[in-house]
């Protein structure tokens, strides 16, 4: 009799076909074997579809959709997930062979765990440890948990999942904040078990497209702030800073925003050629 699926690894893929086999090789080499893999091809325009259609593996399910963004792709994958523990993995990254085993044990050892993640190490475009110093307070200022982390399907259902309004990035930060609002525990595995691909040209990664636009960054932050105001307000010593930032964004005129966008764009072009 086959063992039940304990972990569902879900992957949203958009134009990362060239990295899929490398990523899958790292997943299928796991010491923990009670898992499945669900890949959603989010309307890729490269050769991703042809490559995925050639791959055959008993643990793998592939779903093709139009391009609706990573939140939609991840939510779709999770609706098909058989396991109660979900891992989000990006199509261009890799994981160490013991990650699933150690994450599963972390949930077993911590019944109130809502997020389990590990240290990460850069590869390809640069090397070194991807340093993220998590605390509930600094999570309000920026994301301090890697997107390649584990959570419970039940919590995904309670929170409503990844916010599909956030198409340009930071949807993982928004989702972690939703889980923190459930008063769940965050558990870190103190080993570099995720390998995060770094790009020499940041425009090739999805987060780079967010960084290209100052307006997108501001509107994305404002959306997250509005969705989690109660959590932000639970830190009164910081609340005034958050409100002031939101008001500054909301009150910025179209002309001022356009000029600042232009300046920001030119500055990034200059820096990219230094």
Buried (B, 14 or more C-beta within 10 A) or exposed (E): EEEEBBBBBBBBBBBBBEBBEBBBEBBBEBEBEBBBBBBBBBBBEEEBBEBBEEEEEEBBBBBBBEBBBBBBBBBBBBBEBBBBBBBBBBBBBBBBBBBBBBBBBBBEEBEEBBBBBBBBBBBBBEEEEBEBEBEEEEBBEEBBBBBBBBBBBEBBEEBEBBBBEBBBBBBBBBBBBBBBBEEBBBBBBEBBBBBBBBBEEBEBBBEBBBBBBBBBBBBBBBBBBEBBBEBBEBEEEBBEEBBEBBEEBEEBEEEEBEEBBEEBEEEBEEEEEE
